[in-house]
Amino acid sequence: MALPGDEPFSPSVLGTREHWDAAYERELQTFQDIGDTGEIWFGEESMVRIIRWLEKHKVPLDSSVLDIGTGNGVLLVELAKSGYTNLTGIDYSPSAIQLSEKVREKEGMSNIKLKVEDFLAPSAELSGFDICIDKGTFDAVSLDPSDAAGKRRLYVGSLGRVLKPEGFFLITSCNWTKEELLNEFREGFEILEELPTPKFCFGGRIGNSVTALVFQRKKVRPSILDKLD
């Protein structure tokens, strides 16, 4: 356990833009060569888990959905196949967006919107989403060799700006426990549900290799000035 003031993880190249640019350049070349879409983060079951939750809670098919760090865009394709129509994917790697555009074109999903965006400094038009989804992006931010703690705070602030009040945030992480994520997102968000994930047993103790949580953005409380109007 990290002591107060310590970083919970050691810095890693997995937290750098240079690593992901290079990785997606390779995946883009592979797709162009043999049509392989590349790695699905946390496996196909992670996408099924998200879609099942949306369907279980009867989230309208026209709800605006943002995939944060979309990578190859496969999650958005699966959401589109499930009937969702208002889908946006962002990634700070231009190569990732090029790859996701190729995958979108191959699957015939022209209505999926894709943009090169740094979520830590989102553009003004990136706002008003009903649903935000993260599979591994917050993990990567947490490994940034340059002020990871500050960048995690930027992430939480960006999430509060792009997600509507009472909107849903679905996060899948292999670095953070439920309790740690509750602490990271304590400002402005409340947990709704922990989603079931694969379990492992080691030394007689059972645990989860992946954490999947659903948060809801808290209502914005009216200020005193609003009440006086």
RODO-2510 file (C-alpha; in nm, 4 decimals, decimal comma):
residues 229
     n   res          X          Y          Z
     1     m     0,0000     0,0000     0,0000
     2     a     0,1329     0,3446    -0,0886
     3     l     0,2047     0,5856     0,1945
     4     p     0,0457     0,9335     0,1895
     5     g     0,2207     1,1399    -0,0751
     6     d     0,3616     0,8353    -0,2532
     7     e     0,2610     0,7383    -0,6056
     8     p     0,0736     0,4057    -0,6111
     9     f     0,2514     0,2879    -0,9281
    10     s     0,5999     0,3106    -1,0713
    11     p     0,6258     0,5293    -1,3821
    12     s     0,6141     0,3357    -1,7076
    13     v     0,6451     0,3884    -2,0804
    14     l     0,2839     0,2635    -2,0895
    15     g     0,1934     0,6065    -1,9568
    16     t     0,3556     0,7980    -2,2432
    17     r     0,2074     0,9233    -2,5667
    18     e     0,5205     0,8121    -2,7530
    19     h     0,4541     0,4501    -2,6576
    20     w     0,0935     0,4556    -2,7760
    21     d     0,1756     0,6406    -3,0972
    22     a     0,4301     0,3707    -3,1818
    23     a     0,1973     0,0888    -3,0755
    24     y    -0,0915     0,2122    -3,2884
    25     e     0,1343     0,2819    -3,5846
    26     r     0,2268    -0,0879    -3,5718
    27     e    -0,1369    -0,1947    -3,5349
    28     l    -0,2384     0,0340    -3,8215
    29     q     0,0258    -0,1242    -4,0457
    30     t    -0,0866    -0,4723    -3,9396
    31     f    -0,4482    -0,3875    -4,0190
    32     q    -0,3498    -0,2578    -4,3608
    33     d    -0,1434    -0,5733    -4,4236
    34     i    -0,3753    -0,8484    -4,2989
    35     g    -0,6942    -0,6828    -4,1699
    36     d    -0,6284    -0,7625    -3,8035
    37     t    -0,7947    -0,4986    -3,5809
    38     g    -0,5447    -0,5521    -3,2988
    39     e    -0,5777    -0,6040    -2,9260
    40     i    -0,9105    -0,5769    -2,7447
    41     w    -0,8314    -0,4351    -2,4029
    42     f    -0,9513    -0,6661    -2,1238
    43     g    -1,0899    -0,9064    -2,3837
    44     e    -1,4261    -0,9375    -2,5522
    45     e    -1,5993    -1,0113    -2,2212
    46     s    -1,5253    -0,6535    -2,1117
    47     m    -1,7297    -0,5198    -2,4043
    48     v    -2,0097    -0,7679    -2,3368
    49     r    -2,0142    -0,6569    -1,9711
    50     i    -2,0628    -0,2924    -2,0700
    51     i    -2,3310    -0,3632    -2,3283
    52     r    -2,5213    -0,5893    -2,0898
    53     w    -2,5252    -0,3163    -1,8265
    54     l    -2,6578    -0,0606    -2,0738
    55     e    -2,9271    -0,3019    -2,1902
    56     k    -3,0183    -0,4106    -1,8365
    57     h    -3,0776    -0,0502    -1,7355
    58     k    -3,2625     0,0267    -2,0597
    59     v    -3,0286     0,3101    -2,1531
    60     p    -3,1907     0,4685    -2,4628
    61     l    -3,0219     0,3732    -2,7902
    62     d    -2,9861     0,7400    -2,8875
    63     s    -2,7958     0,8297    -2,5685
    64     s    -2,4705     1,0132    -2,6392
    65     v    -2,1760     0,7857    -2,5612
    66     l    -1,8081     0,8854    -2,5370
    67     d    -1,5355     0,6201    -2,5509
    68     i    -1,2327     0,7733    -2,3754
    69     g    -0,9120     0,6451    -2,5358
    70     t    -1,0921     0,4509    -2,8058
    71     g    -0,7817     0,2830    -2,9529
    72     n    -0,8957     0,0655    -3,2418
    73     g    -1,2601     0,1656    -3,1902
    74     v    -1,3858    -0,1937    -3,1630
    75     l    -1,5994    -0,1156    -2,8558
    76     l    -1,7852     0,1524    -3,0533
    77     v    -1,8433    -0,0922    -3,3385
    78     e    -1,9949    -0,3437    -3,0956
    79     l    -2,2140    -0,0724    -2,9433
    80     a    -2,3310     0,0251    -3,2932
    81     k    -2,4105    -0,3391    -3,3713
    82     s    -2,6198    -0,3436    -3,0523
    83     g    -2,8258    -0,0516    -3,1820
    84     y    -2,6616     0,2530    -3,0234
    85     t    -2,6607     0,5445    -3,2641
    86     n    -2,4878     0,8426    -3,0985
    87     l    -2,1295     0,7237    -3,0554
    88     t    -1,8046     0,9214    -3,0277
    89     g    -1,4523     0,7935    -2,9780
    90     i    -1,1480     1,0022    -2,8885
    91     d    -0,7786     0,9241    -2,8565
    92     y    -0,4714     1,1429    -2,8260
    93     s    -0,2856     0,9211    -3,0730
    94     p    -0,3529     1,0150    -3,4368
    95     s    -0,2526     0,6617    -3,5378
    96     a    -0,5204     0,5172    -3,3092
    97     i    -0,7844     0,7351    -3,4730
    98     q    -0,6593     0,6375    -3,8192
    99     l    -0,6890     0,2717    -3,7180
   100     s    -1,0366     0,3160    -3,5715
   101     e    -1,1446     0,4945    -3,8899
   102     k    -1,0245     0,1949    -4,0936
   103     v    -1,2113    -0,0442    -3,8628
   104     r    -1,5245     0,1735    -3,8813
   105     e    -1,5051     0,1727    -4,2618
   106     k    -1,4542    -0,2061    -4,2756
   107     e    -1,7580    -0,2635    -4,0516
   108     g    -1,9749    -0,0134    -4,2399
   109     m    -2,0421     0,1992    -3,9306
   110     s    -2,0211     0,5438    -4,0838
   111     n    -2,2248     0,7071    -3,8044
   112     i    -1,9486     0,6589    -3,5420
   113     k    -1,7698     0,9897    -3,4777
   114     l    -1,3923     0,9774    -3,4193
   115     k    -1,1622     1,2612    -3,3119
   116     v    -0,8031     1,3177    -3,2089
   117     e    -0,8459     1,4625    -2,8595
   118     d    -0,6382     1,4717    -2,5428
   119     f    -0,8906     1,3982    -2,2680
   120     l    -0,6774     1,5865    -2,0163
   121     a    -0,7315     1,9035    -2,2214
   122     p    -1,0624     1,8482    -2,4021
   123     s    -1,1935     2,0893    -2,6610
   124     a    -1,5022     2,2961    -2,5800
   125     e    -1,7314     2,0938    -2,8075
   126     l    -1,6529     1,7748    -2,6152
   127     s    -1,9384     1,8033    -2,3660
   128     g    -2,2913     1,6942    -2,2785
   129     f    -2,2448     1,3172    -2,2912
   130     d    -2,4928     1,0805    -2,1275
   131     i    -2,2388     0,7983    -2,0974
   132     c    -1,8593     0,7960    -2,0727
   133     i    -1,6647     0,4697    -2,0979
   134     d    -1,3023     0,4008    -2,0056
   135     k    -1,1260     0,0678    -2,0601
   136     g    -0,7652     0,1194    -1,9530
   137     t    -0,7138     0,4888    -2,0268
   138     f    -0,7181     0,5962    -1,6615
   139     d    -0,4728     0,3113    -1,5996
   140     a    -0,2359     0,4558    -1,8610
   141     v    -0,2700     0,8080    -1,7178
   142     s    -0,1752     0,6641    -1,3784
   143     l     0,1559     0,5366    -1,5178
   144     d     0,2652     0,8670    -1,6738
   145     p     0,6279     0,9380    -1,5729
   146     s     0,5476     1,3102    -1,5620
   147     d     0,3237     1,4097    -1,2656
   148     a     0,0796     1,1190    -1,2738
   149     a    -0,1079     1,2502    -0,9676
   150     g    -0,1666     1,5859    -1,1336
   151     k    -0,2821     1,4193    -1,4522
   152     r    -0,5262     1,1998    -1,2640
   153     r    -0,6774     1,5155    -1,1175
   154     l    -0,7009     1,6632    -1,4678
   155     y    -0,8763     1,3460    -1,5820
   156     v    -1,1387     1,3708    -1,3069
   157     g    -1,1894     1,7395    -1,3872
   158     s    -1,2322     1,6646    -1,7579
   159     l    -1,4826     1,3916    -1,6801
   160     g    -1,6881     1,6377    -1,4789
   161     r    -1,6942     1,8746    -1,7758
   162     v    -1,7811     1,6321    -2,0548
   163     l    -2,0357     1,4158    -1,8667
   164     k    -2,3849     1,5478    -1,8023
   165     p    -2,5072     1,5764    -1,4427
   166     e    -2,6500     1,2340    -1,3509
   167     g    -2,4693     1,0833    -1,6507
   168     f    -2,3014     0,7440    -1,6172
   169     f    -1,9289     0,6644    -1,6155
   170     l    -1,8256     0,3028    -1,6733
   171     i    -1,4612     0,2296    -1,5953
   172     t    -1,2621    -0,0926    -1,6309
   173     s    -0,9196    -0,1048    -1,4644
   174     c    -0,6477    -0,3601    -1,4031
   175     n    -0,4410    -0,1269    -1,1814
   176     w    -0,6926     0,0042    -0,9300
   177     t    -0,9117    -0,1652    -0,6705
   178     k    -1,2708    -0,0661    -0,6085
   179     e    -1,1761     0,1235    -0,2920
   180     e    -0,8976     0,3112    -0,4688
   181     l    -1,1240     0,4140    -0,7565
   182     l    -1,3886     0,5321    -0,5106
   183     n    -1,1238     0,7591    -0,3624
   184     e    -0,9987     0,8849    -0,6999
   185     f    -1,3507     0,9787    -0,8163
   186     r    -1,4923     1,0927    -0,4826
   187     e    -1,5261     1,4536    -0,6013
   188     g    -1,8443     1,4879    -0,8040
   189     f    -1,9238     1,1194    -0,8570
   190     e    -2,1002     0,8437    -0,6664
   191     i    -2,0794     0,4715    -0,7240
   192     l    -2,3863     0,2904    -0,8525
   193     e    -2,2639    -0,0604    -0,9081
   194     e    -1,9638    -0,2917    -0,9221
   195     l    -1,9799    -0,5181    -1,2263
   196     p    -1,8746    -0,8848    -1,2002
   197     t    -1,5282    -0,9597    -1,3381
   198     p    -1,3137    -1,2748    -1,3570
   199     k    -1,1728    -1,3947    -1,0245
   200     f    -0,8434    -1,5660    -0,9449
   201     c    -0,7199    -1,7650    -0,6457
   202     f    -0,3669    -1,7330    -0,5089
   203     g    -0,2429    -1,8633    -0,1767
   204     g    -0,5942    -1,9499    -0,0701
   205     r    -0,7194    -1,5926    -0,1243
   206     i    -0,9702    -1,5005    -0,3938
   207     g    -0,9423    -1,1715    -0,5780
   208     n    -1,0212    -0,9903    -0,9017
   209     s    -0,7639    -0,9196    -1,1713
   210     v    -0,9896    -0,6484    -1,3158
   211     t    -1,2156    -0,3907    -1,1509
   212     a    -1,5264    -0,2633    -1,3317
   213     l    -1,7399     0,0081    -1,1740
   214     v    -2,0321     0,2283    -1,2738
   215     f    -2,0341     0,5831    -1,1367
   216     q    -2,2960     0,8536    -1,1723
   217     r    -2,2099     1,2195    -1,1875
   218     k    -2,3741     1,4009    -0,8984
   219     k    -2,6335     1,6686    -0,9606
   220     v    -2,4975     2,0201    -0,9757
   221     r    -2,6243     2,1982    -0,6670
   222     p    -2,7745     2,5420    -0,7376
   223     s    -2,5753     2,8288    -0,5958
   224     i    -2,7175     3,0923    -0,3626
   225     l    -2,7238     3,3384    -0,6524
   226     d    -2,9337     3,0936    -0,8574
   227     k    -3,1851     3,0730    -0,5741
   228     l    -3,2097     3,4521    -0,5613
   229     d    -3,2901     3,4819    -0,9334
***
